Amino acid sequence: MSVAELVCQYCSHRNSGNPAQCGHCGAPLPAVHRPSGPAGHAGPAERVVAGVERAASATESVVAGAEHAVGGVEKLVAGQYPRWQWVASIAGIAIMVLVLGVTVVRSCSTSLASMPDRGVEQALPGQLRAAVSCQRVDSTAENCVIPAADPLLSGGITGGKDLTLSVALDPPERRADAVRNWRTAGGTVLADGVVFVAISPTATLRYANTLVGLRFETGAFIGRAAAQTFMARAGLTP
């Protein structure tokens, strides 16, 4: 008994029963017949060929089913989310990121602008920094004052007067020259290393820290001993 089998030239699907079109893809079929031997008399080679063909047909069916599934998912996504919506969403996200970036930059700029400007006096040792009131001369110099009633000046070491300080921050190339000039100006040198301290002939205190570039000279004390007392109280002793 022979069974008519038609093989689709489009998808290679094996069909039977309908010689007009492929049951898998719907394409028209050519009349290709594969006669088979009598039932129960197929040889080993024929059985192997038939098994391979059945396996190939099953594989084709699985692949076709996967393709249909993928196509269905694509159609579903395309139907629910048109292309213009995806484009609009991406554009919206980009705009939000840009706005957020601009906001952060402006916020940081505002914060920096609102921060108090740290003056030259911030380089002074702690006790002096807490006692002085300063006025800026330029970006590297300030004129400061310690009130006569401040504990640093107790005992009349300035003759009851406020004590002035000329404070500067020297760049590295000028630090050695400033100390050299003070050293040759006379007076009593109390320290001459990284920290230079001297009492001038007019009883002013000269101080320089060549490591950070801090340099200041005070107004006159009532004498050398008074200048040394102030130096000890202000923590300027090397």
Secondary structure, DSSP 8 states (H G I E B T S, - for coil): ----EEE-TTT--EEES-SSB-TTT--B----------TT---HHHHHHHHHHHHHHHHHHHHHHHHHHHHHHHHHHHHHS-HHHHHHHHHHHHHHHHHHHHHHHHHHHHHHHHS----GGGGS-HHHHHH-EEEEEETTEEEEEE-TTSGGGTTTTTSS--EEEEEEE--HHHHHHHHHHHHHT-SEEEEESSEEEEE-TTSEEEEEETTTTEEEEEEE-SSHHHHHHHHHHTT---
